[in-house]
Amino acid sequence: MTTLEMILLQAEAGQGSSWTGMLMIVAMIAIFYFFMIRPQQKKQKEIKNQRDAMKNGDKVITAGGIHGKIKEINDNTIIMEVAQGVSLKVNKDSVYPINTDAAKK
């Protein structure tokens, strides 16, 4: 076997290994998508649907752990009553429904 033939065989072997490397990278991206990114997107969509289903009188909890009842819903804010005569204005994104009716919708 000549030196030229050996160089050509090594080049062909090297090309196969680069395709294997690319295939591994694509497989890793697919694994990350199906096991990490997609479930997180589904959970975010579910939380958004729950927030859209909230209405006046629903019981909610804030991200900080404050429990209350919704008095008024605006575009980006919610006014919630935490005690008799005590209301808080909070960002809609930091409120989670604890009422089973809103959670099911």
Summary of the structure (lengths in Angstrom):
residues: 105
radius of gyration: 27.4
end to end distance: 73.0
largest distance: 93.5
contacts: 250
relative contact order: 0.12
helix: 56%
strand: 26%
